[in-house]
Amino acid sequence: MAHKFMIKNTKNNHNDYAPLADRMRPEKLADFFGQEELLGQNSFLRQAMEKDQIPSLIFWGPPGSGKTTLASIIAKLTNSEFIILSAVSSGIKDLRAVLAEAKVNQKMNKRTILFVDEIHRWNKSQQDALLPHVEHGVITLIGATTENPSFEVISPLLSRARVFVLHKLEAQNIEKIIRRALAEKENGLGRKDIKMADDTIKLLANLANGDARMALNTLEATANISKNITEDIIREYLQKSHLLYDKTGEEHYNIISALHKSMRGGDANAAIYWLARMLEGGEDPLYVARRLVRFASEDVGLANNTALLLANACFDACHKLGMPECAVHLAQCVSYLSQSKKSVAVYLAYEKAKGDVEKYGNLPVPLHIRNAPTKLMKNLGYGKGYKYTPLEDSSEQEYLPEELKNRKYI
């Protein structure tokens, strides 16, 4: 069943059972911390919000950066009908119900704003169904996504919306959010008299990695077990769960790219850091090891043939040991590959040869270097005139097709 509800321009009616992150969701821009570039006094988005002239928008940013909160603030500021659909649990049937209501509103000269949370979860057909109604102004769309909209939102819909990028919150913004939750009595923890030292607040703000929701969830969970929240309690609760690393999302490709380019650039320190980010975030060590084997030939190549031997040995060690033991083997290999001389001669040679294959198609093998296992083949000239290198001078012998004679790849 679709997750659909409307937000009117009234204060939130939170209850004690709602999560702290939901209870503390700001209702006005003054309580929204972070995203200063996006929401500066003279920014387009801020003026559009204050003038109630919201166009179709896509909010793209990491978890806990404020996408849903901004939509919630817009809901309080606008005179439009504001409807929320969760792309996780809604489909075409729910969208049709919203569109029917929007058409009624349009006849009454009232605008409908549809907020689709996690819009990347909708498939192409679901997004296609939305497109004409956005184009004709039946609804104003606000979509929120943690994934790159260039890949996850269909191009026609993307071209009809303004994309705003939200960055992960700075630690000082997370600190303000934590302090506000500790002090606020109506919806926060102010009535519980929770003790939390400044250093502990700073620790949680840093470990939250820009995710306000995660910071508040951690604060709430630890406050339920102790009225004196210490650094040890925070560390024990979080362990490694604070690391942002989506093994199938954009961050995965960003970090493997950072590892590869750091090794290529000879920066072993940066390479080991990005390696640790991947492994501590839960990446399969064999995935990293496979990339190192590739790197050994693609980037190091003929400059150091030992690199491929070491990379293969590292892959074998990872296969036999697994994590956490194989982390040191990967670190050794990453450091070695970073500091090794580089050569892309083999990589470029193959790319040139591949280009000739695509250009010329199936060129025939010269007769003199063809195999001749039968009498018929010998009679047809297969192998005729071949010079056997160990026993005779073959320096003038041609091995390429006539069309590629004297071609140099390496």
N, C-alpha and C positions, 0 to 999 in steps of 0.2 A: 504494500500500500504506500502511496506517495507521502512523503514528508512535506506537507504543505500547510502554511498558516499565514495569517495576515498580521502586520504590525501597524497599529494605530499610533497617532502622535500623543501618546501618554507615557508616563514613566513605567519602567519595567516593574512587573509584579513578581519579583524574585521570591523564592522561598528557601528555607534552610536546607532543603534536599537538593537544590540545584548546585552544580559544581561552582566552586569559588570563581573560576575563570569566567563563567557565565554571569554570575552575580555581579562581578566587578567590571563587566563590559561597559566602557564609557558611553554616555548618552549625548555628550556634546564634545565639540572639537577641543575645548579647553582642557579636557581630561584625557585627551589622546596624546600619548607620548611617542615621539619618533616620526620618521617620514617627513622631516622638515622641508626637504626640497619639494616634495609632492604637495604639501599643505601650507606652504608659506603664504603670508598675508595677501600677496598679489598673484598667487598661482592660479592657473586656469581652473583646477579642480575645486579649490576653496571658494572661488567666486561663483562657480557653477552651483555648488552646494548651497551657498548663502542666498543666491538669487533664485533657487529652486528651478534651475534650468539645466537639469542633468541630461546629457546625451547618453547614448548607449556606451557602456564602459566594460573593459576587461581588467580586473585586478590580478596581476601576476606576481607572486612572491612566495617565499618559503613559509612553512607552517609557523603560526603564531606571530606573523608580521603585521597583522591588523586588517586583513582583507574583509572578513566578516564584520568586524567592528566598524569599519568605515561604512559598509552597507547599512548597518544598524543605525549609525548616526544619520545617514541620508534618510532613512525611514522616519526618524524623528523630525527632520527639518522639512520634508516635502509635504505638499498638500495632495500629492498623488496617492492613488491606491497602491500600496506596496505589498507585493506578494513574494513569498520565498518558496523555492523548490530546491530540494536536495537531489542532485544528479545521481547520488548513490541509490536512492530508493524510489525515484520517480521515473515515469516514462511518458510515452506518447499520450496515453489516456489522461494523465494528470495535466500535461501541457494543453491538451484540447480544452479541458475544463477551465484553465486559466485564460486561454484565448477567448473562449465564449464570454467570460466575465469581462474581459478587456474590451470586447466589441460593444457590450452594453454600456460600459463606462465611456467609450468613445462617442457614442450617440448622445450621452449626457454631457459631452464636452469636458470629460474628466480623464486625466492621463493615468495609465497603469505602468508601474515600474515592476519588472520581474527580476528578482535576484536568484540566479542559479548558482548554488554553492557547488564547488568541485565540477565545474562545467566540462572538464576534460573527461569525465566519466561517461558523458553522453556520446553515443556513437554517431556516425555521419548522418544516418537517416533521421535521428532525433534532432540533430542540429539543423538539418535541411528543413524539417518541419517548422522550425522557429524562424527561419530566414525571411520569408515573405512578410511576416507580421512585424518584424523589426524594420524592414525596408519601407513598409507602408505606414509606419507610425502607430500601429495598433498597440504595441507595447514598447517601452524603453527597457533595454536589456542591461543588467549588471551581472557579469559573470566573474567568478573567483576561481583561480586555478593555481596549483603549485607547480604545474608542468608548463613547459615552453608553449605558449599559444600558437606559435608558428607551426608546430607539429600536431597539436591536439585540438585546435579549433579550425573549422573549415575556412578556407580563404574568403569566400563571399561574406561570411558572417564577420570575419576579422576585419574586412575592409569597411564595414559599417559601424565599427565600434572604435573608441579610443582606448589604446592599451596603456595602462599605467603600471610601472614596475615598482613594487614595494621591496625594499631591501630588508635583510634581517636586522632586527633592532640592535642598537648599540647597548653595551653593558650598562651605561649610565641611565638609559631609558628603562631597562629592565629593573634597575634599582628603584627608580621612582614608582614603577608599577607595584613592586613588592612592598615598599613603604606605605603606599596608598592603601593596599589591601590590609596591612597590619593595623593601620590607624582607623580605617573606615568602620563605623560601628553598625550601620544599618545592613549593609550587604557584605562587609568584610569580616575581619577577625578582631576588630577593636574591642568587642565585648569579652573576648577570651583572655585578654591580658597576656598575649604571647611575648616571650622575651627572645630577642634575636640580635646578637651583636652586629656592629657595622661590618666587621670582617666576614661574618657569616653571610650577611646580605650580599656583600660583594662577591663572595664565592659562588653563591647560587646564581647571581646575575651573570657571571662569567660562564658557569657550566650550562646555563640555559641556552647558550649558543644562539642568541637572538630570538628565541621562541618564548613569547610572553605566556602563552598558554601552558607550556611545559613548566615554566617557573612557578606559576600560580598553582598548578596541579601538585607540584612538589611541595610547595609551601603548605597547601591544605593537608596533604597526606602526612607530613611530618608534624604539623600542628595537632593532628588527631592523636598522635602518640606521645607528644611531649609539649609542655608549655615553655620549655627552654630549648629552643632549637639551636643545636651546635653544628660546627663544621663536620664533626664525625658523623652526626645523624644524616646530614645532607649527603655526604660522600657514600655512606652505607646505602642510603635509599637509591641514589642515582646509579652507582657503580659505572657501567659503560653505556647506560641507556640514553645519556645526554648527547651522544655523538650522532650528528646528522649525516647519514650516508645511505642513500637509496640505491640499492644495487641494480635497479632497473631504470632509474630515472636520470635526469640531466646531471645531477651531482656526481653520479658514477662516471660519466664521460668527462666531466670537467676535471676530476681528480686524476683519472688515468692519463688524461692529456697533460696535466701538470707534471706527473711523474715522468712521462716520456720526454717532454721538452726539457725538464731539468737534467735528465741523463744526457740528452743530446747536447745540451749547453755546458756539460762538464761540472755541474753543481751537485756534488754528492750529498751535501748537507740538505739541500732542498729536496732532492730525490728521496732520501731516507725519511724525511718528514712526511712527504706525500704517501710513501709506502706505509708508514705507520697509520696515517689517516684511513687508508683502505683496510688494512688488516684489523685495526682496533674497531672499525665500524662494521666488521663482520664479513668482509669480502673473502671469497674462496681463494686460498693461496695458489691453487693451480691455475686460476685465471691470470693472476699476476705473473706466475712462472712462465706461462705460455707467451705472454707479451714480452718477457725478457728474452726468450728464445728467438722470437721474431726480431727484436731490437738488435740482438747480437749479429745478425746478418744484414739487416736493413740499414743500420746506422754505424756499426763498427766494421763489419764486413772484412775486407782484405787487409785493413790496417792492423788487425789483430785476430788471427784465426783461432787463438786460444779462447776467445770470448764465447764462441758457440759451444765449445766443450764445457766450459764452466756453467753456461746457462742450462745446458742439458743435464749436467750433474745436479744443478740446483732444482730443476724440475723433478728429477728422480727423488731427491731428498724430500721435497714437499709431498710427493706422492706416498713415500714410505712413512713419513713422520706426521704430517698434518700440523695444524696449529695446536699450541703456541710454539712448539719446538722449532718448526721450520722458519719462523720469522727471522732468526739470525742468519740462516742460509740465504734468504731473500735479500736481507740487508747487505750481506757480503757481495752478492752478485750485483745488486744495484750500485753499490759503491765502486766495484771494479769496472762495470760498464760505463759509469759516469766519468771515471778518470782515464779510460782507455782512449787512444787516438781513434778518430772516426774516418770512415770512408763509405761513400754511397755509390761507389763505382758499380758494384754488382747490382744494386737496386735499380740504378738508372739503365744499366745494360739490359736488364730484363724488360724494363718498360719500353725501351727502343725496339727490342725484338718483338715484343707483343704488338707494338704499333705496326710493324711490317707484316705480321701475321694477319692483322685486321685489314690492312690495306691491300695485300696481294692475294689473300686467301690460300688455297691449298696448292702451293707451288710444288712441282714434281721433284723428287729426290734425284740428283744426278745419277746416271746409270752406273758409273764406275764405283760408287760407294754403296750401291744396293747389294743386298744379300742374294745369293743365287743357290738355293738349296736343291733345285731341280734342273734337269737337262734342258727343259723348255726355256727356263729363265736364262740359263747360260747362253742358249742359242739366240735369245732376244737381246743379248749384250749386257745382261746384268753382271756387274762386277768386272767387266772387261777394262783392262788398263789400270786397275787399282794398284797402287804402289804400297807395299807393306813396310811401314815406317821402320820397324826394328832392323830390317835387312837391306833396305835401299833408300836412296834419297827421295823424299816425298815433299821437299820444300816448295815445289811448284804445283802441288796437287790442290785442286779446288774442292771445297766441302759444302759451299753454299749453292743454292739454285742460281742459274744464270742471271736472273733478274736482280739478284742481290750480290753479285760478284764484287769483291773488295769492300763489302760493307763492314764498318767498324762499330762494335757495340761497347767495347771495354778497352 
